[in-house]
């Protein structure tokens, strides 16, 4: 188990956040996999403004296609694009294909704003990688919000 993965399990225990662990083949992109996991699965996109001054972790249902132009307009931004691999590593200490809100604990400068698509059902669990894309942890939406709060961030719901 990698160090960051072990750290997440320890942190979830300290926060009394229950999870269901699901081990599976590597998932690099939800659109490129046939794997179907129980619970509500989401994808996590790290987006940035044109000049890279603001970053957004956008969480949406895995089957939904992000309308980045519409999202930019809703945020009052001119344009959004995907963050680079180096941005992923610098801000969340994750690799492409393993983006997870658990990485928010490394964003101590609070450069990343958390956005959750309004279509994510807050009465269901949400599944996130614990820094490795061969495992998904399903946690309650309420516990996800508690984790985001613990990281010093705030999750805002938005239609994207």
C-alpha positions in Angstrom: 0.0 0.0 0.0 1.4 3.4 -0.9 2.0 5.9 1.8 -0.8 8.3 0.8 -3.3 5.5 0.5 -2.4 4.3 4.0 -2.7 7.9 5.3 -6.2 8.2 3.9 -7.4 5.0 5.7 -5.9 6.3 8.9 -7.5 9.8 8.4 -10.9 8.2 7.6 -10.7 6.2 10.8 -9.8 9.3 12.8 -12.8 11.2 11.4 -15.1 8.2 12.0 -15.9 8.0 8.3 -17.2 4.6 7.3 -16.4 3.3 3.9 -16.9 0.3 1.7 -13.7 -0.7 -0.1 -14.0 -2.0 -3.6 -10.9 -3.4 -5.3 -11.0 -3.7 -9.1 -8.9 -3.5 -12.3 -7.3 -0.1 -12.8 -9.7 2.6 -13.9 -8.0 5.5 -15.7 -11.2 7.0 -17.1 -14.8 6.1 -16.4 -15.7 6.2 -20.1 -13.0 3.7 -20.9 -14.0 1.0 -18.4 -16.7 -1.7 -18.3 -16.3 -2.0 -14.5 -19.6 -1.3 -12.7 -19.4 -0.6 -9.0 -22.2 -0.5 -6.5 -23.3 2.9 -5.3 -23.2 6.3 -7.0 -19.9 6.7 -8.9 -18.5 10.0 -9.8 -15.7 11.4 -11.8 -13.3 14.2 -10.6 -12.0 16.8 -13.0 -9.4 19.3 -12.0 -10.0 22.4 -14.1 -8.2 25.7 -14.3 -8.8 29.2 -15.6 -7.0 30.4 -18.7 -4.2 32.0 -16.8 -4.1 29.2 -14.2 -4.8 31.4 -11.2 -7.9 29.6 -10.1 -8.5 25.8 -10.0 -11.7 23.9 -9.6 -12.2 20.3 -8.6 -15.4 19.5 -10.3 -17.2 16.3 -9.2 -20.0 15.0 -11.3 -21.8 11.7 -12.0 -19.6 9.3 -14.0 -22.1 9.0 -16.8 -22.5 12.7 -17.3 -20.4 14.7 -19.8 -19.1 17.9 -18.3 -20.2 21.1 -20.2 -17.1 23.1 -19.4 -18.2 26.1 -21.4 -21.5 26.2 -19.4 -19.6 25.7 -16.1 -17.2 28.6 -17.0 -20.1 30.9 -17.6 -21.8 29.9 -14.4 -18.6 30.7 -12.5 -18.1 34.0 -14.3 -14.9 32.7 -15.9 -14.0 33.3 -19.6 -12.6 29.9 -20.2 -11.8 26.7 -18.3 -9.4 23.9 -19.3 -8.1 20.7 -17.8 -5.2 21.2 -15.4 -1.9 19.7 -16.4 -0.3 16.6 -14.9 2.1 18.9 -13.0 -0.9 20.9 -11.6 -2.4 17.6 -10.4 0.8 16.7 -8.6 1.5 20.1 -7.2 -2.0 20.8 -5.9 -3.5 17.4 -4.9 -0.4 15.1 -5.1 -2.3 12.8 -7.5 -1.6 11.4 -11.0 -4.0 11.6 -13.9 -6.4 8.8 -13.7 -6.4 8.9 -9.8 -7.8 12.3 -9.2 -9.6 12.3 -5.8 -11.0 14.9 -3.4 -8.8 13.1 -0.7 -6.0 15.1 -2.3 -7.5 18.3 -0.9 -5.6 17.8 2.3 -2.4 18.7 0.4 -3.9 22.0 -1.0 -2.9 23.9 2.1 -2.9 27.2 0.1 -6.6 26.6 -0.8 -6.0 27.2 -4.5 -8.7 24.6 -5.4 -12.4 25.3 -5.1 -14.6 22.3 -4.8 -17.7 22.2 -7.1 -20.2 19.4 -7.0 -22.7 19.0 -9.9 -26.3 19.5 -8.8 -27.2 16.1 -10.3 -25.0 14.2 -7.7 -27.5 12.7 -5.4 -26.7 13.7 -1.8 -28.7 10.8 -0.4 -26.4 8.2 -1.9 -22.8 7.2 -1.4 -20.1 8.6 -3.6 -17.0 6.6 -4.6 -13.4 8.0 -4.7 -10.0 6.5 -5.3 -7.7 6.5 -2.3 -4.8 7.7 -4.5 -4.7 4.5 -6.4 -7.0 3.6 -9.3 -7.4 0.0 -8.4 -9.6 0.7 -5.4 -12.7 2.8 -4.8 -14.0 3.8 -1.4 -17.7 4.4 -1.2 -18.6 6.9 1.5 -21.8 8.7 2.4 -22.3 12.1 0.7 -22.5 13.7 4.2 -19.1 12.2 5.1 -17.7 13.4 1.9 -18.7 17.0 2.9 -17.2 16.4 6.4 -13.9 15.4 4.7 -14.0 18.5 2.5 -14.6 20.7 5.5 -11.8 18.9 7.4 -9.4 19.8 4.5 -10.3 23.5 4.9 -12.4 23.7 1.8 -16.1 24.2 1.0 -18.1 22.2 -1.5 -20.4 24.3 -3.7 -23.2 22.7 -5.7 -23.5 24.0 -9.3 -25.1 22.9 -12.5 -22.3 22.0 -14.9 
